[in-house]
Amino acid sequence: MKTKTIKQKAVIPASPEKVYNALMHSKEHSAFSNSGVKIKDKVGTSFSAYDGYIEGKNLKLVKGKKIVQSWKAAESNWPKGHLSEVIFELKKKGIGTEIIFTHKDVPAEYAKSISDGWKDYYWNPLKEYFKTKR
């Protein structure tokens, strides 16, 4: 199977701690994504987001700095048993946070839609969430 790596950057108008909390706590994650989310800020725990479309496990967590997770999408043809890996690096930038994002081992056939999905379902909603939360 061919895989691709997605690399993106986004600047969110909130502190790294607030961005981390929005990603790692069910209530806030649900609020910005407008979907069902089950996630805990604990290494080794499983999570699901976007009403079960995304599933994975927390591999490494550094509060306010880094999130590493195994990740898979509920696509009908997603390779059985295949997990990709997402890395969110959070760096203070001015009054906000720069997310340096890497998504490794994405099945090539899904790379474009998943790349677009990160922008449409994560970066843009996070920006809006924190604009209205100031």
Long-range contacts (C-beta under 8 A, 24 or more apart in sequence): 1-79, 1-82, 1-107, 1-108, 2-107, 2-108, 3-84, 3-104, 3-105, 3-106, 3-107, 3-108, 4-106, 4-108, 4-111, 5-102, 5-103, 5-104, 5-105, 5-106, 6-101, 6-102, 6-103, 6-106, 6-111, 6-114, 6-115, 6-118, 7-101, 7-102, 7-103, 8-99, 8-101, 8-115, 8-118, 8-119, 8-123, 9-98, 9-99, 9-100, 9-101, 10-98, 10-99, 10-101, 10-119, 10-122, 10-123, 10-126, 10-127, 11-93, 11-96, 11-97, 11-98, 11-99, 12-96, 12-97, 12-98, 12-99, 12-123, 12-126, 12-127, 12-130, 13-95, 13-96, 13-127, 13-130, 13-131, 13-134, 14-96, 14-97, 14-130, 14-133, 15-64, 15-92, 15-96, 15-97, 16-64, 16-65, 16-90, 16-91, 16-92, 16-97, 17-63, 17-64, 18-97, 18-130, 19-90, 19-97, 19-99, 19-126, 19-130, 20-63, 20-64, 20-65, 20-67, 20-90, 22-126, 22-129, 22-130, 23-67, 23-88, 24-61, 24-67, 31-129, 32-125, 32-126, 32-128, 32-129, 33-121, 33-122, 33-125, 34-125, 50-121, 56-83, 56-86, 59-85, 64-90, 65-89, 65-90, 66-90, 71-103, 73-110, 73-114, 75-110, 77-109, 78-107, 78-110, 79-107, 82-107, 99-123
